[in-house]
Amino acid sequence: MSESHYIVCLRAGSWLHTNRGTTSAPFTSREAAIEAAIEEARNSGDPDAEVIVQASETSTETVWRSGREGQAER
């Protein structure tokens, strides 16, 4: 499992993404935050980077993994 996680979540009414303590925000929509997180993950050079959406306190979904062919592009 990758140690490079880009976590997308909704906080205080704004979408954001975080990676290793760095927060990028605000985004106007969930989709915009996901797209920005994927772009940063791609540019990170980490072959194991992942983008994970936190839907609630207990629910997450991995929406992108580096190097995975056939993924739905956002």
C-alpha positions in Angstrom: 0.0 0.0 0.0 1.2 3.5 -0.8 2.4 5.9 1.8 1.6 8.8 -0.5 -2.1 9.4 0.0 -3.9 12.5 -1.3 -7.1 12.7 0.8 -10.1 14.7 -0.5 -12.6 15.7 2.1 -15.3 18.3 2.9 -14.4 20.6 5.9 -16.2 23.6 7.1 -18.2 23.7 3.9 -15.2 23.6 1.5 -13.7 20.8 -0.4 -9.9 20.3 0.0 -7.2 17.8 -0.3 -4.3 17.0 1.9 -1.0 15.1 1.4 1.6 14.6 4.2 0.4 17.5 6.2 0.0 20.0 3.3 -3.5 21.2 2.6 -4.7 22.6 -0.7 -8.0 24.4 -0.5 -10.7 25.6 -1.1 -12.3 24.0 -4.1 -15.8 24.8 -5.2 -16.8 21.2 -5.7 -15.9 17.7 -4.8 -14.9 17.0 -8.4 -12.6 20.0 -8.6 -10.8 18.8 -5.4 -10.5 15.3 -6.9 -9.1 16.6 -10.2 -6.5 18.8 -8.4 -5.5 15.9 -6.1 -5.0 13.6 -9.1 -2.9 16.3 -10.9 -0.7 16.7 -7.8 -0.4 12.9 -7.4 0.6 12.5 -11.1 3.2 15.2 -10.8 4.6 13.8 -7.5 6.7 11.2 -9.3 5.5 8.6 -6.7 4.7 5.4 -8.6 2.4 4.4 -5.7 0.5 7.6 -5.1 -3.3 7.3 -4.4 -6.2 9.7 -4.3 -8.8 8.8 -1.6 -12.1 10.5 -1.1 -13.3 10.6 2.5 -17.1 10.5 2.2 -17.7 10.5 6.0 -15.8 9.9 9.2 -15.9 6.2 8.6 -16.2 5.8 4.8 -13.4 6.2 2.1 -13.1 5.4 -1.6 -9.9 5.2 -3.6 -10.6 7.0 -6.8 -7.2 7.0 -8.5 -3.9 5.0 -8.2 -0.7 5.9 -10.0 0.3 3.5 -12.8 -3.1 1.9 -13.1 -4.3 1.6 -16.7 -7.9 1.6 -17.5 -9.0 3.9 -14.7 -11.8 6.3 -15.3 -10.0 9.6 -16.0 -11.4 12.7 -14.2 
